[in-house]
């Protein structure tokens, strides 16, 4: 018979909060694991009353969704946390933001709306901005046109099991080139397929179809995540929770 853990069971989850945060500056080079540890330490410092799993190794109830690749900045990272005490979402946002390094900003925090479904089901697409220093706008426009005109563009992607050929074209629903301050900028909307197509995969595809080779490192920023609708718009994944928000009479714990 399995031995049961000692002590009382952990308090139940009474509230779920969904959080949007940004990673910028030097922390864009942090791995997802390192960033997760940073967030968990900040939650403790901010004294957010986390709910924990049961068992011999309880862990805080935190779910991360679609982390941006190492080296890319993002204005649209998401996580969901479970709380053992009801809290004001804005108070949690402010306290967590203050406890994090300046290169991680907590932009939004909302209560998960009842009956609105999971947050993961609302995210299937990313919007990317990729700055390309040293690349002429005309050259980028020509490369983007050649890429979009292709049915399939195969590139080699490095995975944990070695190099694997993937189609970088299938995931990109739209792409355009604009002039930026001192660089050309690639805007693109990319579906989150498996295996994932990252900005560097698209740049490899532009090199394959148009021999485009930026002389300086690209700077990728994920501007948004959400579900792509028929009009090509990427919806705010926290929108259904805001729409379902109903004032509660319960008192909120102080943070």
Secondary structure, DSSP 8 states (H G I E B T S, - for coil): -----SS-------EEEEEEEEE-GGGGGS-HHHHHHHHHHHHHHTT--B-B--SSS--B-EEEES---TT-EEEEEEEEEEESS-B-HHHHHHHHHHHS-TTEEEEEEEE--TTS--SGGG--EEEEEEEEET--HHHHHHHHHHHHH-S--EEEEEETTEEEEEETTTTEEEEEEEEETTEEEEEEEEE--SS---HHHHHHHHHHHH----SS--EEEEEEEE-B-TTS-B--TTHHHHHT-----S--B--
